[in-house]
């Protein structure tokens, strides 16, 4: 899963699956860090994404808590960019919008990699139900070929 986060007084996360589909969007004011992490842990994110440069320390901490990769934009995303990315989605506030925009930007940066994984998996006869595991392994640093071998051994 790919989790975009907004970690301030209002905390929010948006979780996408490896196909770019929205799995969850949540936000709360004064959400304690422990409760936030517990809620997010239900999704076992392998990518933590933010919308700001420099990356806030709290986001770096989340990356460590989940042993996830960090996605950060080359430069902080503008409000216009975030609004454009999220215009087709239902968000309740700017914090959810920011978290969703970060997750969508991360997904788009990985889209070519995911397409390569799907292509190689199809050629290798890997069931579509195993694609999530395959993509997660690749995001964890495994080569596509190495991940394919591991998934075949698990079958």
N, C-alpha and C positions, 0 to 999 in steps of 0.2 A: 504494500500500500504506500501511497505517496501522501504525506500530511503537510499541508501548508499551515503555518501557525502565526498568530498575532498575539504577542505575550506582553501585555501592559496591564493597566488597571482593569480594562476589559480584556478578557482572554478569549481567544477563538481558535478553532481548528477546522479545517476542511480536509476530508480524506477522499482520495480518488483511488479507484482500482487501477490495475495495470493496463486497462483499456481506455482510461480517461473518464470513466463513469463516476459520478458523485456517489459516495457511500454514506457520508455523514457530514453535516455542518452543524457546529455547536458554538455558542458563545455565552458568556456570563460575566457580569461585573463582580469584581472582588473574588473571583474563582481562586481558591487557594492553589498554590503550585502542586501540592500532593494530590488534590482532587482532580486537577487538570490532567496530570500525568496518568492517574488511574483511569480516567475516562478515555484518554488517547491510547492507553496500552491495550484496550480491547481490539484495536486495529493492527497492532504490531507493525508500525510503519518502518519501512526500510529506507525511506527518503524523508528527511525533514527539510521543508522549504520555507524560506522567508522572502520578504519583498524589499529588504533594506540593506544598504551598505553604509557603514560597516555592520556586520552581523552582530546583533545584540548577544550579550553573554548568556542570557536566558535561553536563547535558541541553540547556542553551542552546547549548553548543558543538556537540553532535550536530545540533541544528536547523540551525546554520550550515553544518556540514560537508555536509549533504544538501540545503541550500537548501530546507528543508521548513518547513511551518507548525508552530507549537507548539500543542499542546493541553494545557491545564492545568485542573484542576478549580477550582471557585470556592473550595473549602477542601480541605485534605488529606483524602484518603479514609481512612476507618477500616478496621481489620482486618475488622470485620463486613461492611462494604460490599463490600470486595474478595472476601471469602469468598462472599458472596451472588451477586455477579456471575459468579464463576468456578466455581460449584458443579457445573456440568454438563460441565466440561472436565477433562482429565487433565494436571495439573501435578506436577512432582517436588519442588518446594520453594516456600517463601514468596516467593522472588525472582521465580520464573516466575509465581506467582500475582499478584504486584504488577504486573509488566509486562503480563500479560494483562488484568488489571482496568483498567489505564490505557488500553490499546488498545480494549477493549470500551466503556468510558465515552466515549472519543473517537468511536467508530463510532456509538454511540447519539445523540450530540450532532449528528452529521451525517446521520442517517438520513432526516430530512424533506427535506434538500437533495438527497440521492441519489434519493429517490423522485420529486422534481420533475424531476430530470435524466432519469430513466427514462421518466417520462410524456411529457415534451417530445420525447425521442429517439424514442419509439414513434410519436408523432404525426408526426414529421418523417421517419419511415421509416429511421432509423439502425439498422444491424444490431446485434444484441446483442453481437457480438464486438467492437464499437467502443465499448461502454459504459465500459470501463475507461479508455480514452484520454480519453473525454469527461469522466468524473468527475475524472480527474487534472488536466485543464485547468481545470475549475471550482475545484478545490482550490488551484490555483496563482494564482487570482484572476480568471480569465476569467469573464465573465457566461455564463449557460447558453446564451443565444442566440448569443453570440460563439463559444463552444466548439462549438456545433452547426455553425456556418458553417465553422469550421476543420476539423472532422472530415469534413464533406461535401467540402471541398476536397482532403483527403488521400485520399479514396476513389478 
